[in-house]
């Protein structure tokens, strides 16, 4: 039931973001939301999801918490296969290359993310997996 509600909510939020060019649905509580488009690792088809992000040090960051579940989210697995992504932020499309953070960079960004959004600490307690932080570097096409 919880997964069904999450899916309904994210689908509705994506719809609002698209039709309003980001004016509705881009702020949920203290979090800012963008539309992330990846290429499906199995299908090769575009996949889009609304997701919380941070704009920090001139880059877009997404914490791949997947609500504290034991497996990584599909969008994250898609990026491992094909790191090119499209971000739609406030109605503006941005092409980006994704990369995982490691070691010192990860520790620094995890501290930043959890200070901005403390529920990430609870998600980490809910799962035994490492919660990745993905950095998106803007690219010109």
N, C-alpha and C positions, 0 to 999 in steps of 0.2 A: 504493500500500500504506500509506504514512504517513497519508494522509487517512482511509483506512478504519479504521486503528487509533485515530486521534484521535476519530473518530465513535463507535466502539464504547466507548472509554473515557468520553467525555462522556455518552453515553446511560446507561451503567452508573452513573456518578457521580450523574447526575440521579435515577435510580431509588433509589439509596441515600439521597440527601438527602430525597426525598419520603417514603419509607416509615419513615424514622427521625426525621422532624421536625428534620432538620439535625444530629442527633447523630453520624451517620456520613457522611463525605464532605465535611464543611465545613472541613476542614483538610488541605491537601496540602503537605507539607514546611513551608515558612515562609508559605505563602499561605493566605488564608481564601477560602472559596468560597460563593457564594450562587446561587440560581436566578433568572435574569433572564427575565421574560416580556415579549415585545414583540408587536406586531401586524404580521403579514407585510405588506409593502408591496405585494405583488402579489395575495396571496390574501385579505387581510383577516382571516386566521385567527390565533389565538394561537400564538406560537412560544416555546419555552422552552429555555434552555441553562444549564448550570452554568458559572460563570465566576469568575475571581479578582477580588477587590475589596479596596479599602481603605476604612476608615471614618476620615476625617480632617477635622478642623475642623467636626465635626457633620454631615458630608455623606458620602454614598457615592460612591466614585470607581471607575471601571473604565477601564483602559488598553486601547484597541482595537488591540492588537498583531497579532492574528490569526496568531500564531506566526511573525511575520516574513514572511508572504506578501505578494505584490505587490498584492493587492486587499483592500479593507476587508471585514470580516466582515458576513454578512447581518444580524446583530442590529444592527450599527451603522447600516447602510443603512435598516433598518426604523425606527430611531429618528429618522433625518433626516426621514422622511415623517410619522411620528407619534411625538412625543417622550414620550407617556405610557407608563409602564412599571410592571410589578409586580415587586418584589423579594421573594424569600422568604429571610429570614436567620434561621438557627437555628429554623426552623419558623414564624416570624412573618411575616405578609404586610404589605408596606409599599407603598403607592402613591406613585409619584414622577413627576416631570417631569424629563426629561433635557435637558442642554445641553452643547454643545461648549465647551471652554476655549480661550481665545485669549491671545496675547501674554504679558504678565507673569504672568497666572494660570497659563497653560500652562507657562511656564518654571519657575515655582515648584513646580507639581505634578509636572512631569517629573523635577525634581531629587529630590523626595520619593519618587516611585515607583521610580526607579532606585536610590536608596539602600536602599529596602526590598527590592527585587527586581532585582538587577543583570542578570539575563538580558534584561530589556527593552532594555538597551544593545546586546546581540547581535542582538535582533530588528530594531532600527533599522538595524544594519549590513547585514542581509539584504535590506532592501527600500529602494527609492528613494522610497516614499510617506511622507508625514508620518503618524506614528502618533498618532491622536487620543487625548485623555483626556476622558472623559465624566463630568460631575458630575450626580448625581441628587439633586434637592431633594424632600424629603418633602412630599406634599400631602394635604389632608383631602378625602375624598369625601363 
